[in-house]
Amino acid sequence: MSEEPRRRRAPAMSPEDRREAIVQATLPLVVKAGANVTTSQIAAAAGIAEGTVFRVFKDKAELLDACVQRALRSDEEIALLQAIPSDVSLEERLTAGVEAFSGYLDRMWGLIGTLRESGYHPHDGEHQKHKGPPIGMQQLSDAVADLFGDADLRVDAHLAARMLLGAVFTNRMGAGFGETAAAPADIVELFLHGALKGGDR
């Protein structure tokens, strides 16, 4: 009589993969509860024992810092921009770029805003280490510059991209800049053709 086949154990996660899995499970919880999320909730969402959280992160504050840094990354948006077909019009390419950047800002500000409202303050060392524009935003700006392709521009494509994204940034600010946000296509129309009508352009 043959023995029952032994169950194969799933390969153990590398420390980096385990860390990323915990961060990914934590992000939706942080968006809802901010710094008030508990490690038991995090463990349940990640499908791990609560003690595992503390084997990967020294404390909850370090995990929250990792979530913020993950939110600042723009991997998904870069992939969206790189997938935009080069044979569509410049207006269509830039509109897709504005939509991707708007999504990045909404995600980043949503997470950080919820954390701040719940009393979160980044570690001083982490704050100094990441002083300046988020690296994800710089990568997005570079990717948007590529969307201009061989368009006949008055300025360098990277400057044009920064100016366009500056308009998007202001458009997403909300309070203090008006309650009505312009649609991505309208931002691109204004950016490419100006605010003056017809022959007054």
CYANA upper distance limits for C-alpha pairs under 8 A (distance plus 0.5 A):
 13 MET  CA     17 ASP  CA      6.30
 13 MET  CA     18 ARG  CA      6.22
 14 SER  CA     18 ARG  CA      6.61
 15 PRO  CA     19 ARG  CA      6.56
 15 PRO  CA     56 VAL  CA      7.99
 16 GLU  CA     20 GLU  CA      6.69
 17 ASP  CA     21 ALA  CA      6.56
 18 ARG  CA     22 ILE  CA      6.78
 18 ARG  CA     56 VAL  CA      8.19
 19 ARG  CA     23 VAL  CA      6.76
 19 ARG  CA     56 VAL  CA      6.84
 20 GLU  CA     24 GLN  CA      6.57
 21 ALA  CA     25 ALA  CA      6.70
 21 ALA  CA     46 ALA  CA      7.55
 22 ILE  CA     26 THR  CA      6.56
 22 ILE  CA     42 ILE  CA      8.07
 22 ILE  CA     43 ALA  CA      8.47
 22 ILE  CA     46 ALA  CA      6.32
 22 ILE  CA     53 VAL  CA      8.04
 23 VAL  CA     27 LEU  CA      6.62
 23 VAL  CA     63 LEU  CA      7.61
 23 VAL  CA     66 ALA  CA      7.39
 23 VAL  CA     67 CYS  CA      6.23
 23 VAL  CA     70 ARG  CA      8.24
 24 GLN  CA     28 PRO  CA      8.20
 24 GLN  CA     67 CYS  CA      8.37
 25 ALA  CA     29 LEU  CA      8.01
 25 ALA  CA     42 ILE  CA      7.34
 25 ALA  CA     45 ALA  CA      6.23
 25 ALA  CA     46 ALA  CA      5.76
 26 THR  CA     30 VAL  CA      6.66
 26 THR  CA     42 ILE  CA      6.16
 26 THR  CA     45 ALA  CA      7.79
 26 THR  CA     46 ALA  CA      8.12
 26 THR  CA     67 CYS  CA      7.88
 27 LEU  CA     31 VAL  CA      6.77
 27 LEU  CA     67 CYS  CA      6.66
 27 LEU  CA    111 LEU  CA      8.49
 28 PRO  CA     32 LYS  CA      7.07
 29 LEU  CA     33 ALA  CA      6.47
 29 LEU  CA     34 GLY  CA      7.84
 29 LEU  CA     37 VAL  CA      7.03
 29 LEU  CA     42 ILE  CA      8.01
 30 VAL  CA     34 GLY  CA      4.85
 30 VAL  CA     35 ALA  CA      7.06
 30 VAL  CA     36 ASN  CA      8.40
 30 VAL  CA     37 VAL  CA      6.79
 30 VAL  CA    111 LEU  CA      7.34
 30 VAL  CA    114 THR  CA      7.97
 30 VAL  CA    115 LEU  CA      7.66
 31 VAL  CA    110 GLY  CA      7.24
 31 VAL  CA    111 LEU  CA      5.52
 31 VAL  CA    114 THR  CA      6.63
 31 VAL  CA    115 LEU  CA      8.18
 32 LYS  CA    114 THR  CA      7.82
 33 ALA  CA     37 VAL  CA      5.95
 33 ALA  CA    114 THR  CA      7.66
 33 ALA  CA    115 LEU  CA      8.35
 33 ALA  CA    118 SER  CA      8.15
 34 GLY  CA    111 LEU  CA      8.02
 34 GLY  CA    114 THR  CA      5.53
 34 GLY  CA    115 LEU  CA      4.77
 34 GLY  CA    116 ARG  CA      8.09
 34 GLY  CA    117 GLU  CA      7.97
 34 GLY  CA    118 SER  CA      6.06
 34 GLY  CA    120 TYR  CA      8.17
 35 ALA  CA     64 LEU  CA      7.93
 35 ALA  CA    114 THR  CA      8.49
 35 ALA  CA    115 LEU  CA      5.94
 35 ALA  CA    118 SER  CA      6.06
 35 ALA  CA    119 GLY  CA      7.28
 35 ALA  CA    120 TYR  CA      6.23
 36 ASN  CA    118 SER  CA      7.03
 37 VAL  CA     41 GLN  CA      7.27
 37 VAL  CA     42 ILE  CA      7.91
 38 THR  CA     42 ILE  CA      6.87
 39 THR  CA     43 ALA  CA      6.51
 39 THR  CA     50 GLU  CA      6.92
 39 THR  CA     53 VAL  CA      7.80
 39 THR  CA     60 LYS  CA      7.65
 40 SER  CA     44 ALA  CA      6.68
 40 SER  CA     50 GLU  CA      6.19
 41 GLN  CA     45 ALA  CA      6.69
 42 ILE  CA     46 ALA  CA      6.63
 42 ILE  CA     50 GLU  CA      8.27
 43 ALA  CA     47 GLY  CA      6.38
 43 ALA  CA     48 ILE  CA      5.59
 43 ALA  CA     49 ALA  CA      6.26
 43 ALA  CA     50 GLU  CA      5.50
 43 ALA  CA     52 THR  CA      8.32
 43 ALA  CA     53 VAL  CA      7.31
 44 ALA  CA     48 ILE  CA      6.87
 44 ALA  CA     49 ALA  CA      8.08
 44 ALA  CA     50 GLU  CA      8.34
 48 ILE  CA     52 THR  CA      7.03
 48 ILE  CA     53 VAL  CA      8.40
 49 ALA  CA     53 VAL  CA      7.90
 50 GLU  CA     54 PHE  CA      7.88
 51 GLY  CA     55 ARG  CA      7.02
 52 THR  CA     56 VAL  CA      6.96
 53 VAL  CA     57 PHE  CA      6.51
 54 PHE  CA     58 LYS  CA      5.94
 54 PHE  CA     59 ASP  CA      6.66
 57 PHE  CA     62 GLU  CA      6.61
 57 PHE  CA     63 LEU  CA      6.49
 58 LYS  CA     62 GLU  CA      7.04
 59 ASP  CA     63 LEU  CA      7.21
 60 LYS  CA     64 LEU  CA      6.69
 61 ALA  CA     65 ASP  CA      6.71
 61 ALA  CA    122 PRO  CA      8.27
 61 ALA  CA    123 HIS  CA      8.37
 62 GLU  CA     66 ALA  CA      6.77
 63 LEU  CA     67 CYS  CA      6.79
 64 LEU  CA     68 VAL  CA      6.84
 65 ASP  CA     69 GLN  CA      6.83
 65 ASP  CA    122 PRO  CA      6.95
 65 ASP  CA    123 HIS  CA      8.21
 65 ASP  CA    126 GLU  CA      8.07
 66 ALA  CA     70 ARG  CA      6.61
 67 CYS  CA     71 ALA  CA      6.66
 68 VAL  CA     72 LEU  CA      6.84
 68 VAL  CA    108 MET  CA      8.39
 68 VAL  CA    111 LEU  CA      7.91
 68 VAL  CA    112 ILE  CA      7.45
 69 GLN  CA     73 ARG  CA      7.16
 71 ALA  CA    107 ARG  CA      7.52
 71 ALA  CA    108 MET  CA      5.99
 71 ALA  CA    111 LEU  CA      7.99
 72 LEU  CA    108 MET  CA      6.62
 72 LEU  CA    134 PRO  CA      6.64
 72 LEU  CA    135 ILE  CA      7.86
 72 LEU  CA    136 GLY  CA      6.23
 72 LEU  CA    137 MET  CA      8.17
 73 ARG  CA    134 PRO  CA      8.24
 73 ARG  CA    135 ILE  CA      7.47
 73 ARG  CA    136 GLY  CA      5.02
 73 ARG  CA    137 MET  CA      8.31
 74 SER  CA     78 ILE  CA      6.52
 74 SER  CA    104 TYR  CA      7.45
 74 SER  CA    136 GLY  CA      5.20
 74 SER  CA    137 MET  CA      7.57
 74 SER  CA    139 GLN  CA      7.89
 74 SER  CA    140 LEU  CA      7.42
 75 ASP  CA     79 ALA  CA      6.77
 75 ASP  CA    136 GLY  CA      8.13
 76 GLU  CA     80 LEU  CA      6.89
 77 GLU  CA     81 LEU  CA      6.74
 77 GLU  CA    100 ALA  CA      6.06
 77 GLU  CA    101 PHE  CA      7.61
 77 GLU  CA    104 TYR  CA      7.47
 77 GLU  CA    140 LEU  CA      7.91
 78 ILE  CA     82 GLN  CA      6.63
 78 ILE  CA    139 GLN  CA      7.99
 78 ILE  CA    140 LEU  CA      6.71
 78 ILE  CA    143 ALA  CA      7.18
 79 ALA  CA     83 ALA  CA      6.69
 80 LEU  CA     84 ILE  CA      7.20
 80 LEU  CA    100 ALA  CA      7.59
 81 LEU  CA     96 ALA  CA      7.83
 81 LEU  CA     97 GLY  CA      6.62
 81 LEU  CA    100 ALA  CA      7.78
 81 LEU  CA    143 ALA  CA      7.14
 81 LEU  CA    144 VAL  CA      7.75
 81 LEU  CA    147 LEU  CA      8.45
 82 GLN  CA    143 ALA  CA      7.82
 84 ILE  CA     93 ARG  CA      7.06
 84 ILE  CA     96 ALA  CA      8.05
 85 PRO  CA     93 ARG  CA      8.23
 86 SER  CA     93 ARG  CA      8.21
 86 SER  CA    147 LEU  CA      8.27
 86 SER  CA    149 GLY  CA      8.41
 88 VAL  CA     92 GLU  CA      6.85
 88 VAL  CA     93 ARG  CA      7.17
 89 SER  CA     93 ARG  CA      6.82
 90 LEU  CA     94 LEU  CA      6.59
 90 LEU  CA    147 LEU  CA      7.97
 90 LEU  CA    148 PHE  CA      7.14
 90 LEU  CA    151 ALA  CA      8.38
 91 GLU  CA     95 THR  CA      6.49
 91 GLU  CA    185 ALA  CA      8.15
 91 GLU  CA    188 VAL  CA      7.10
 91 GLU  CA    189 GLU  CA      7.98
 92 GLU  CA     96 ALA  CA      6.74
 93 ARG  CA     97 GLY  CA      6.77
 93 ARG  CA    147 LEU  CA      6.70
 93 ARG  CA    148 PHE  CA      8.48
 94 LEU  CA     98 VAL  CA      6.59
 94 LEU  CA    144 VAL  CA      7.85
 94 LEU  CA    147 LEU  CA      7.13
 94 LEU  CA    148 PHE  CA      8.19
 94 LEU  CA    188 VAL  CA      7.06
 95 THR  CA     99 GLU  CA      6.71
 95 THR  CA    184 PRO  CA      6.00
 95 THR  CA    185 ALA  CA      5.82
 95 THR  CA    188 VAL  CA      6.65
 96 ALA  CA    100 ALA  CA      6.75
 96 ALA  CA    184 PRO  CA      8.36
 97 GLY  CA    101 PHE  CA      6.70
 97 GLY  CA    144 VAL  CA      6.61
 97 GLY  CA    147 LEU  CA      8.34
 98 VAL  CA    102 SER  CA      6.48
 98 VAL  CA    165 LEU  CA      7.76
 98 VAL  CA    168 VAL  CA      7.31
 98 VAL  CA    184 PRO  CA      6.20
 98 VAL  CA    188 VAL  CA      8.36
 99 GLU  CA    103 GLY  CA      6.75
 99 GLU  CA    184 PRO  CA      6.55
100 ALA  CA    104 TYR  CA      6.85
101 PHE  CA    105 LEU  CA      6.78
101 PHE  CA    140 LEU  CA      7.73
101 PHE  CA    165 LEU  CA      8.04
101 PHE  CA    168 VAL  CA      8.17
102 SER  CA    106 ASP  CA      6.64
102 SER  CA    168 VAL  CA      7.30
102 SER  CA    169 PHE  CA      8.22
102 SER  CA    172 ARG  CA      7.71
103 GLY  CA    107 ARG  CA      6.66
104 TYR  CA    108 MET  CA      6.59
105 LEU  CA    109 TRP  CA      6.32
105 LEU  CA    169 PHE  CA      8.14
105 LEU  CA    172 ARG  CA      8.12
106 ASP  CA    110 GLY  CA      6.19
106 ASP  CA    172 ARG  CA      8.28
107 ARG  CA    111 LEU  CA      6.73
108 MET  CA    112 ILE  CA      6.72
109 TRP  CA    113 GLY  CA      6.07
110 GLY  CA    114 THR  CA      6.68
111 LEU  CA    115 LEU  CA      6.79
112 ILE  CA    116 ARG  CA      6.66
113 GLY  CA    117 GLU  CA      6.69
114 THR  CA    118 SER  CA      6.84
115 LEU  CA    119 GLY  CA      6.99
115 LEU  CA    120 TYR  CA      5.67
116 ARG  CA    120 TYR  CA      5.46
116 ARG  CA    121 HIS  CA      7.35
122 PRO  CA    126 GLU  CA      7.06
122 PRO  CA    127 HIS  CA      6.66
123 HIS  CA    127 HIS  CA      6.66
124 ASP  CA    128 GLN  CA      6.75
125 GLY  CA    129 LYS  CA      6.59
126 GLU  CA    130 HIS  CA      6.77
127 HIS  CA    131 LYS  CA      6.53
130 HIS  CA    134 PRO  CA      7.73
133 PRO  CA    137 MET  CA      7.28
133 PRO  CA    138 GLN  CA      7.69
134 PRO  CA    138 GLN  CA      7.30
135 ILE  CA    139 GLN  CA      6.87
136 GLY  CA    140 LEU  CA      6.71
137 MET  CA    141 SER  CA      6.69
138 GLN  CA    142 ASP  CA      6.83
139 GLN  CA    143 ALA  CA      6.71
140 LEU  CA    144 VAL  CA      6.62
141 SER  CA    145 ALA  CA      6.71
141 SER  CA    158 HIS  CA      7.67
141 SER  CA    161 ALA  CA      6.37
141 SER  CA    162 ARG  CA      6.65
141 SER  CA    165 LEU  CA      7.78
142 ASP  CA    146 ASP  CA      7.05
142 ASP  CA    158 HIS  CA      6.99
142 ASP  CA    161 ALA  CA      7.97
143 ALA  CA    147 LEU  CA      7.30
144 VAL  CA    148 PHE  CA      7.79
144 VAL  CA    161 ALA  CA      6.27
145 ALA  CA    149 GLY  CA      8.34
145 ALA  CA    157 ALA  CA      5.59
145 ALA  CA    158 HIS  CA      5.51
145 ALA  CA    159 LEU  CA      8.50
145 ALA  CA    160 ALA  CA      7.60
145 ALA  CA    161 ALA  CA      5.50
146 ASP  CA    157 ALA  CA      7.95
148 PHE  CA    157 ALA  CA      7.09
153 LEU  CA    157 ALA  CA      7.68
155 VAL  CA    159 LEU  CA      7.07
155 VAL  CA    160 ALA  CA      6.88
156 ASP  CA    160 ALA  CA      6.77
157 ALA  CA    161 ALA  CA      6.57
158 HIS  CA    162 ARG  CA      6.76
159 LEU  CA    163 MET  CA      6.71
160 ALA  CA    164 LEU  CA      6.65
161 ALA  CA    165 LEU  CA      6.58
162 ARG  CA    166 GLY  CA      6.45
163 MET  CA    167 ALA  CA      7.01
164 LEU  CA    168 VAL  CA      7.04
164 LEU  CA    188 VAL  CA      8.23
164 LEU  CA    191 PHE  CA      7.18
165 LEU  CA    169 PHE  CA      6.49
166 GLY  CA    170 THR  CA      6.80
167 ALA  CA    171 ASN  CA      6.57
167 ALA  CA    187 ILE  CA      7.86
168 VAL  CA    172 ARG  CA      6.83
168 VAL  CA    187 ILE  CA      7.85
169 PHE  CA    173 MET  CA      6.99
170 THR  CA    174 GLY  CA      8.46
170 THR  CA    177 PHE  CA      7.86
171 ASN  CA    177 PHE  CA      8.07
171 ASN  CA    181 ALA  CA      6.21
171 ASN  CA    182 ALA  CA      7.12
172 ARG  CA    181 ALA  CA      7.25
173 MET  CA    177 PHE  CA      7.11
174 GLY  CA    178 GLY  CA      6.53
174 GLY  CA    179 GLU  CA      6.12
174 GLY  CA    180 THR  CA      8.26
174 GLY  CA    181 ALA  CA      7.99
175 ALA  CA    179 GLU  CA      6.89
182 ALA  CA    186 ASP  CA      6.66
182 ALA  CA    187 ILE  CA      6.92
183 ALA  CA    187 ILE  CA      6.94
184 PRO  CA    188 VAL  CA      6.87
185 ALA  CA    189 GLU  CA      6.63
186 ASP  CA    190 LEU  CA      6.63
187 ILE  CA    191 PHE  CA      6.52
188 VAL  CA    192 LEU  CA      6.50
189 GLU  CA    193 HIS  CA      6.34
189 GLU  CA    194 GLY  CA      7.93
190 LEU  CA    194 GLY  CA      5.27
190 LEU  CA    195 ALA  CA      6.35
193 HIS  CA    201 ARG  CA      7.87
194 GLY  CA    201 ARG  CA      7.27
195 ALA  CA    201 ARG  CA      8.12
196 LEU  CA    200 ASP  CA      6.23
196 LEU  CA    201 ARG  CA      5.51
197 LYS  CA    201 ARG  CA      6.44
